[in-house]
Amino acid sequence: THTLEVSRIARTICRALRLNEDLAEAAAYGHDLGHTPFGHAGEAALTDMMGTPFHHNEQSLRVVDKLERDGDGLNLTYEVRMAILGHTGSRIPETLEGQVVRTSDRIAYINHDIDDAIRAGILSESDIPREIADVLGSSHSARINTLVENMIANTQNTGVLSMQPEVAAAMDSLRSFMFDRVYTNPVAKGEESKAKDIMRKLFDYYYTHPDKLPEDFIPQLDFDGISRTICDYIAGMTDKYAIYKYSEIFIPTAWQVR
């Protein structure tokens, strides 16, 4: 759902600014293909296991360039590939469409994280500081509408892809609030520790049992090596599938001694 929302936001902005909607949509669909199970906790675990920094945007590019179509890749254009790579991190996309996707991702994920935190009981809508809500709105749809409409209007007025300073500052304040109240919350940190443990144990298991990898990953062992192959496999799992594989491997099924 996050990817679809990023795509919708990016297309809306691009349509209003007469940019290439198809380019933005393609980049939006591909931007999180390399996202690990459990988000940044999964990235941290794979960084530990690989001994080198794991970045999901780089993995997304690896997926479309090398892993899809049995190693042939998707043959995407340079502009789409660079928009995927630049949707996060220090490298700013070269195209306006890529910059739109980068901003759309931030708009979507911060609002999605608020919804998740409310469902988890970590946060309530009324906890969001009044000075932020007064600028951005007090609901998911209101915040997205404000951010999208303001970016379109301000870009049309200034000729620079940007939001008004007041709105941009409110969005930054909302991100800071989320870091303080949600991302570093003891409940969230406890779940993060569990997620890292699942990732590490799966990695260790497949490292000592490479024959248990899916058949389509076995040929990759010869040219990418065991660690890189396992990393690609685990990075492509969803949260639910990682938990399922962990349970299948490490949790005994119920049985009764007679």
Buried (B, 14 or more C-beta within 10 A) or exposed (E): EBBEBBBBBBBBBBEBBEBBBEBBBBBBBBBBBBBBBBBEBBBBBBEEBBEEEBBBBBBBBBBBBBBBEEEEBBEBEEBBBBBBBBBBEEEEBEBBBBBBBBBBBBBBBBBBBBEBBBEEEBBEEEEBEEEBBEBBBEEBEEBBEBBBBBBBBBBEEEEEBBBBEEBBBBBEBBBEBBEEBBBEBEEBEEBBEEBBEBBBBBBEBBEEEBEEBEEEBEEBBEEBEBBBBBBBBBBBBEBEEBBEBBEEEEEEEEEEEE
